[in-house]
Amino acid sequence: MNSSGTNGLKIAKILAFIVMLGGVIVVIGWILGVPLIKSIMPQWVAMKFSTAISFFLSGLILY
């Protein structure tokens, strides 16, 4: 595989990890009951628990 293909794979893995990490952080927020961790901004609607699990699993599949 050429270097641009390798770089693309690295970028995809990094982005998949970020998606997984985001899902895990929100799940932790739900488990601990911390509203600030459930949403990006305090005034925004919180991410649902099932959506956070879906983010984690999507990132896992992409990785």
N, C-alpha and C positions, 0 to 999 in steps of 0.2 A: 504494500500500500504506500502511496506517496505521502509526502509530508502534509499536504493540505487535507488529505483524508484523515490522517492521524490527528491533526489539529481540530478538525470537525468533530471527531469522536471524543476528544478531550473536552471540548466545549459542551457537547451534549451531556457528558457525564457530570460536569460541573453544574449545569442547569438542572439536571435530574436530582442531584444532591440538594440543591437549593429548594426545589419543590418539596422534596421529602422533609427537609429541615423545617420548612414553613408549616407543613402539616403536623409534624411532631410538636412544634412549639405551641400551636393552637390547641392540640389535644391536651398538652400539659396545662395550658390555661384553663381548659374546661374541667380537668380533673381537680386542679387546685382551687378553682373558682376565682380566678384572677381576670376581671373584665378587660384590663388593659392588654393582656396577652391574646385575648380572643378576637381582637380587631386591630387593624393597622393604626387607625386613629381613634381616639376615645369617643368622638361624636359619630363615628360610622357604625353601621350595623355589624354585630359580631358574626364571625364565620360559624356556621353550624358544625356540630361535632362530626356528623356524617360526611360533610364536605372536607373537613380536615383529614379524616381517614382516607377519603378518596384521593386527596392530594398526595398523601404519603404513599399509597399503593400505586398511583400513577408514576410518581418519581421512582419507585422501586422497579416497576416494569420497564421504564425507560433506561434505567441504569444498566 
